[in-house]
């Protein structure tokens, strides 16, 4: 019965991290494709998303992973 209250699957923080990382990687890919197509004046928001959201998603995913490992270790 104690396991019934625990949600199955990945923690919410991990899901958010994966989502942000995916959005950031799509932005990085868009920057590379647009630059390869010859566009030099890319929107600032696209560069900001590529440069900020990707590492933020990675950081949130790592934090969720460490928290999950510590909670499993303590019981």
C-alpha positions in Angstrom: 0.0 0.0 0.0 2.9 2.4 0.6 4.0 2.2 -3.0 0.5 3.1 -4.3 0.9 6.7 -3.3 4.2 7.1 -5.2 3.7 8.3 -8.8 5.1 6.0 -11.5 7.5 7.2 -14.1 10.0 10.1 -14.2 9.8 12.9 -11.6 8.3 16.2 -12.7 11.7 18.0 -12.5 13.2 15.5 -14.9 10.3 15.9 -17.4 10.7 19.7 -17.3 14.5 19.3 -17.8 14.0 17.0 -20.8 11.5 19.3 -22.3 13.7 22.4 -21.9 16.7 20.6 -23.2 14.8 19.4 -26.3 13.5 22.9 -27.0 17.0 24.3 -26.6 18.5 21.7 -28.9 15.9 22.5 -31.6 16.9 26.2 -31.3 20.6 25.3 -31.6 19.7 23.3 -34.7 17.7 26.2 -36.1 20.6 28.6 -35.5 23.0 26.3 -37.4 20.6 25.7 -40.3 19.8 29.4 -40.7 23.5 30.4 -40.5 24.4 27.7 -43.1 21.6 29.1 -45.3 23.4 32.4 -45.4 21.4 34.4 -42.8 23.7 36.4 -40.6 21.3 38.6 -38.6 19.5 36.0 -36.6 16.9 37.0 -34.0 18.3 37.7 -30.6 15.6 35.6 -28.9 16.6 32.5 -30.9 20.2 32.8 -29.9 19.1 33.4 -26.3 16.9 30.3 -26.3 19.8 28.3 -27.8 22.3 29.6 -25.3 20.2 29.6 -22.1 17.4 27.0 -22.3 19.7 24.1 -23.4 22.1 24.2 -20.4 19.2 25.0 -18.1 17.4 21.9 -19.2 20.5 19.8 -18.7 21.0 21.3 -15.2 17.4 20.6 -14.2 17.8 17.0 -15.5 21.0 16.5 -13.5 19.5 17.9 -10.3 16.5 15.6 -10.7 18.8 12.6 -11.2 20.9 13.4 -8.1 17.7 13.9 -6.0 16.3 10.6 -7.2 19.5 8.8 -6.5 19.7 10.3 -3.0 16.1 9.4 -2.2 16.6 5.9 -3.4 19.8 5.6 -1.3 18.1 6.7 1.9 15.2 4.5 1.5 
